[in-house]
Amino acid sequence: MYFKFTFCPIILLLWASLSFAQNVNVVIHGAASIAKTDDNFVCVTLDWWPAEKCDYNQCPWGKAGILNLDLRYGALINAIKAFNPLRIKVGGSLQDNVVYKVGEVSSCPNFMKREDGLFGFSQGCLSMERWDQLNRFFNHTGVKLTFGLNALFGRNESQTEKGLWIGDWQPQNTRDFMQYTISKGYKVDSYEFGNQLSGSGMGTKVDAKQYGKDVIVLNNLVKELYAHPETQPKVLGPGGFYEEKWFNIFLEVSGQGIVDGLTHHIYNLGPGDDPNMMNKILDPSYLNQVSQTYKGVSDVVNKFRPQLGAWVSESGGALNGGSKDVSRTFADGFWYLDQMGMASTYDQKVFCRQALIGGNYGLLNATTFVPNPDYYGALLWHRLMGSTVLAVTKESDPDLRVYAHCANKKPGVSLIFINLSKDRSFNITLSNAKPGDAGKPNYEFVGKQNREEYHLRALTGDIKDDIVCLNDVPMVQTDSEDIPAMDPKLVDASTPISIAAQSIAYVTIRDFEAPACV
């Protein structure tokens, strides 16, 4: 039914023009970068959840889990190929309850509902036949793969402390799995050790000292089996919520050079059934609170200096499958794209969205594979925002969020503007910060080349819509299930940048002189 729209309804344009316009000057500090992201900063997850995973009286996973996802759908293939490449992390809550059917493991059970099981499920299994299918799919779509390993294999739950798993990690099943992977020539960019076992965990945890010892074992195993440094996957961990004491102890025990990337999770919107979800997303002071987590992780990275820095290896906004009323709508982009902008300023190298498909927070609809609005926001980020992060300053209006990077394709800079205000638009002029002397006035930037602008709005003006318009054109897949063209609007450089109320815009300026971007 969505395909009947060929343009955004004119009522939206009239509503946008009637909103109160506020003039704002944004200063870009282009002399030096403040952070660097990985070239594949945008990342998504594929999760293990079976169809029986239910939260808040709904079961939104369907056949979107790693073991039952139909990999033949053209819409799915094309959505991944559009990123060229897309980083995907295979993992999630049940990864520490997955055995690999290889070597000494001959039984391969399916996940079954079980009250006393990990996260309410019995042990599951990844057969090598399914691993072969997945790798053919990853190779065909050009995926850059991170694989989450079972870090509980061989441990037992403590009899004295609920949720604590004790004993040494037993690596044999992982060894056999890696040897099979190597024998097939499958490419793995990185291995992440465990899921949400840090600190207090999410119902399951491992002591920081024990985890530090075990990740040394994993590091040695990777170096032994992958003899050539150029093909050696990186080791990531711990893949859980940040707790300062736990992270410091684990890194002190493991020592420098063992963990290549420090990974953590962000779910700063809380439970998915929170009736105040929309208010949180539109509240700039609430969105800012998570910056303390980014700063804490950044401080730990600066202390121990893992080679790949910090990664957000899972973030779905709202816990337990996301919010059925918000996560798949245009409104979620205010949270998602702001988080990516904020994370990049704190030198987080990668940001993995939970999930590519599945739950309520999937970038693709779990049944139809149709992209939700956040998919298009993520794809534009990947195409436009380069790895070099620049500082920006502006007048203190918290409803306008602004982030700047060197353009992904030189020359120039790319910015993302996020307008949280319901009734105000912004007319934006730019200045170039004068380097070396904070007391001197900034240069007002007057461009000579047309700007490239990408304006994202909800289809009808209601931010609860699940269709997004790009430059007033609804984003729907073509009849051949391809991602539609996402062309910029060329705008006269002498005019202010206009950001409509409750909209998001990417802007690339080719003739903005930023020494950090040369």
N, C-alpha and C positions, 0 to 999 in steps of 0.2 A: 504493500500500500504506500510505502514511502516514495516509490519511484515516480509518482505523479508530480512531485515538486521539481520544477526546473529552475526556480529562483525563490529567494526568501520572500515571504509575504510583505507587501509594501507597508503594512501596519507597523512592522518592526522598524522600518526606516523612519517613518513619521515619529514614532515614539522616541527613537534615539535623538532625532533632531530637536525635540521639544525639551529634552533634559537640560538642566542647568549646566553651562560650560564654564569650567575653571581653567585659568591659564597657569601653567607650571613650567618652570625651567629645569631641565635635567642636565647635570654636569657629568660628562664622561671623562674619567681619569685614564687616558690612553697611553701615558708615558711608560708604565710598567704594569705587568700582570700582578694580580693578587693571589691567583691560584691556577692550577692546571688540572683538567679532567682527562680521563682516558678518551681516545678517539671514539670509542664505543661506549660512551657514557650512558646512553639509553639502553636499558636492559629489561627483560621481562622474565617471569618464571613459568615453568610448567610444574604442576603439583601432582602428588600421588593420590589425592583424595578420590575414593570410589563414589559411585552414585548415591550410596547410602549415607553419605556425610550430610547431616542436617543441623541447622542452628535456627533458633527463633521460629520454630514451627514451619520451616521451609527447607527444601533440599535442592539448592541451586547448582550443584556440580554436574549433574547429569553424566554424560559420557565425555567429560573433558579432562579426566585424569590421565596420567602418563600411560597407564596400562590399558585404557579402553578408548582413548582418543582415536578417531578415524583420521588417519594421516593422508587420505586420498583427496580430500575436499580442495577444489581449486581456490575457493575463497580463503581458506587457511594458508595455502601455499603462497598465494599472491600477496597476502597481508604481510607475511614474513619477508618475502623477496623484495618488497618495496623499500626495505631499510638498507639492504645491500652493503654491509651485512647487519644482522640483528644479533645482539648478545642474548643468549637464553641460559638461565640457570635451572637445571633440573633438580628439584628438591622440595622441601616442605616438611610439615610436622611429622609425617609418617616415614621419612627417609631413614630414621634411626630404628625402624621396625621392618626394614626391607633386607632380605638376603638375596644373593645373586646365585642363580642356578648354574654353577660352574665348579669344576674341581670336585671337592668332596661333598658338595651340596647336591643331592639328587631329588629331594622333595621340593615342589614349588607351589605352595598354597596361595590361594587368593585371600585378599583382605576380607574378613568377616566381622560383623558387629559382635563385640564382646565387652561386657561391662568392665571387667578387670583388666582389659588390654590397654596398650598405650594409646591414648586419645580415643579410647572406646573401640579399638579394632584389634583383631588378632594380627599375627605376623603375616606379611605379604612377601611377594617374591618377584624379582625381575629375571625372566628367562632370557637366555642369549638369543633366542629367536626374536623376541620383542626388542632386545637391544640392537640387533641387526636392522630391524625395521626402522627404529628410531634414527639410527645413524645414516641409513639411506636417505631418510627424510631430511636430516640436518645437512647432509652433503648437498642434496638437491636444492635446498633453500638458502644455502650459504650461511648457516648458523655458526656463530662463535660460541662454543659450549663451555659452560661451567657445570660440573656434576657434583651434587651433594652426596657425600659418603655416609654410611651407617657408622656412627661413632660409639654406639652402645654394644656392638657385637662382642660377645664374650663376658660382658659385665652382668651383674645381678643387682636387683633393687635391694637397698639396705633394709634390714629388719627393724632398725631403730629410728630411722629418719625417713619419713614419707617423701617419695619423689627423688631421693638421692640414689644414684647408681654408682656402685663401687667396683673396684677391681681394675686390672689392666685391660686395655683394649686388645682384642685378638685380631691381628691383621690378615690371617690366612685367606679368608673369603675375599677381602679387598685385593690381596696379592693375585689371587686367581682371576678375579675380574679384570684387573689391570693387564695381566698377561694376555688374556683373551683379547682385550681392546687393542693392545699393541700388535698382536698377531694378525688382526684384521685391518690394521692401518687406520683405525679411527682416530680422529683428531679431537683431543680434549685440551682446551686452553688452560683450565684450572680445575682443581679439586677443592671443595669446601668440606671441612671436617665437622660433621654434626649439624644439628638444627636446634636453636633455642635451648641449649644446655648450659648457658652461662648464667652467673648470678643466681637468682631465685628460680630461673628456668620458667617454663610454661607447663608445670606439672611434672617435669623431668629435668634433672640437673646433674652435673658432674663437678666435683671439686676442682678448683682452679689449678692446684698443683698437679693433680692427676691428669687434667686435660693438657697442661703444659708438657708433661712427660710423654703423653701419648702422641701429641702432634710432632714431637721429635721422631718418634717411630715412623709416623706417616712420611715425614720429610725424607728420612733415610730410605724408605721403601721407594718413593718416587725417584730419587736419585739413582738407586740401584737398578730399577727396571727401565727407566728412560735415560739411557746412557749419554745421549747427545744433548747438550745444553739448549740447542736451538729448538728442539722438539719436546723439551721437558715441561710438563704442565706446572703451573704455579700452585702453591699450597695456601689456602685461605682458611681463616677461622676468626672467631668462634661461631659466627652466624647466629647471634642472639642479641638480646637486649643489653644495652650498655649499663654496666655497673662498675664504677671506677675501681674499687678495691679488687674485684674479681679479675678485671682486665689486666691490671698492673701485676698481680701475682702470676697469672698465666704467662705473661710475656717475660717476667723476670725468670721464671723457671725454664721456659723454652729457649730464651736467649735470642740475640739478634741473628738474623739470617735464616731462621727456621720458618716462620710464617711470612710469606711474601706479601699478603694483603690482609689487613685487619677488617673483618666484616661485622656489621651489626644491622639490626632491624629497627624500623620505625613504624609504629602504629599510633600516631599521636591524636587520632580522632576518637579513640576509645571503642567501646562495644558497638557492633553494627546495628543494634536495635535502639540506640540512643535517640530519643525524639528531638533532641537539640542539635542533631548532626548538621543541619543546614546553617544554623546560627553559628556553629563553630567554624565552618568553612568560610563564612563571610565576615568573621571577626578578626581583624588584623592583629590584635593583641594576642588572641589565642594562637594564631598561626605562628607568631614570633616565639612562643614559649619553647618550641623544640630546638631553637638555636642553641640552648644550653647543652643539649645532647651532642649536637654537632661540634660545639666548642670542646666539650670533654673528650670526645673521640679524637679530635684534632690534636689536643694536648698530649694524649697518649702516643699518637703517631710521631709527634715531634720528639718525644722522649726515647722511643724505641726504634724509630725509623725503619719500619718494614718497607721493602723495595717498592711495592705497588700502592703504598699509602692506605687510605681508608675507603671502604666500599659500603654503601647501603645495599646489602644483598637481598633484602626483602622489605617491601613497604606497600601495604594495601590501603593505608589510611585508616579504615575501620576494621576491627578484629572480626574473626569468625565468619569469614566469607564476604565481608563488606556490608554496606547498607542497601537493602533492596530498593529504597526510594531515592537514593542519592548517588551511589557509586557509579552507576551506568549512565548518569545524566551529564548534561553540559556543566552543571554546577560543580561537579567533582574536579573539573579542570582547574578551578580556582585554588583548590588544595594541591593537586598533583603537580601542576607546572610551577607553582610557587615553591613547593618542596624541592623540585629539581634546581630551581634558581638559587634557593638558599643553600642547599647542599653543595653546589658548585663553588659558592663563595667561601665555604669552609674546607675547600680542597678535598672534597669527597670525589674519588675518581670515577665511580660507577654508581648508578642508581637503578636498582631492579624493582620493577613494578610487579606486585602480586595481583593479577596473574595475566599471562597472555590470554588465557581462556579459562573459564570456570569460576564458580562463585558468582557473587554480584559485582565483584570488582574487576572482572576480566576486561581486557581491552577489546575483546571480541565477544559477541553474544554466544553463549554456550550451546545454543541449539541451532542457530542459523549461520553462525560465523560472521555475521554482519558487524563491521567495526562500530564500537561505541565512540562518543565524542572524544574521549581521552586518547584514543588511538591516533587521531589526526593531529592532536596537540603534540604527542610524542614524536610522530613522524616529522613534523615541521622542526621540532627541536633538533632531531638527528641530522636533518638536512641543512639547517641554517646556522646553528650555534656551534662555533668552533671550540677547541679545547682550551684556549687561552681566555681566562676570566679577568674582566676589568671591573674596577670599582666605579660605582655611580653614586652621586649625591643629588638631592633635590629638596625642595621645600617640604616641610614635614606634614604631608597629607598621607596618613597611613592607608587610606583606601586604594591608593595607587602604588602598586608594586612594580619595580623596574629592575631588570638584570641585564648586563651587557657582557658580550664575549666578542673576541675577534670573529669575523665571519668564517664559516666553515670553508667556503671557497673564496680565496683572496681575490681582490683587496677588500678592505673595509671592515665595518663592525656590524654586528647583529644584536638587536635588543628585543626583549620581550616585555610588554606592558600588560599588567593584569589590573583591571578596574573592578574593585569589589563593590563600588557604590551603586545603589539602585537608581538614584535620581540625578547623578552628576556625570557629565562627560568631561574629558580633559583635553585642552589644546596645548600641545607640548612643543616647546622650543628647546634646542640643544646648545650646550656650550662645551668647549674643549678646555679641560683644566690646564692651567699654565704650570708646567713642571718646575719643581725646584724652589718655588717661592709661594707659600700659601697666602702671603699678604697681597700678591698681585691679583688684579681682576682676571677672571677667566675669559678666554676668547669666545665670543659668540660665533657659533658655527652657522655659516651660510653655504649650503651645498649648491653645486652647479649641475650635478647629475640627478636624474629622477630617482626618488626612493623606491625601494621594492617593499610593498606592504602586504601583509597577510592578516586580515581581520576575521576573527572567529566570534560567532554569535549563535545563540540558541535559535532554532528555526522560527518559532513564533514569538520570541521575546521572553518566554517563560523559561527560566534557567533549569527547570525540571524536565525540559525536552531531552529526548535521547537522539536527536538529530542536530548536527552542527552545520552552520553555514560558513563557508570560506569566501570572503569578498562577495557576499550575498548569493552564493551558489550552494545549494544543499549538497553535502558530501554523502553520496550513496555510490555503492559499487556499480560498475558498468554491467551490461548484460552478460559479458564474458567473465564476470566476477573479478575484474581488475580494480585496483584502487584508482579513483578518478584523478584527473589532472588537478594539480594544486599550484596553479600559477599565481604570481604576485600581481598586485595592482600597482602600476607605475604612477607615482604622484609627484607633482611639481615640488622641487626641493625648497622653493621659497615660501611654501605654505607650512603652517604648524602641523604637527602630527595629531590627528584627532582620534581619541580613544572613547568609544561610546560607553554609556553606562552598562555595567555588568557584561563586559566583553573582554576579550583577550586579543592582543595583536603582536605579531612579530614584524620587525622592521629591519631591513638591511640597507646600510648607507655605504655605497662603494667609495665615495671620495672623502670620507672622514679620516683625517690623518691621525693615526694612533701608532706611535713608535713601537709599542709592544706587539703590534700586528704585522710588522714588516717582515 
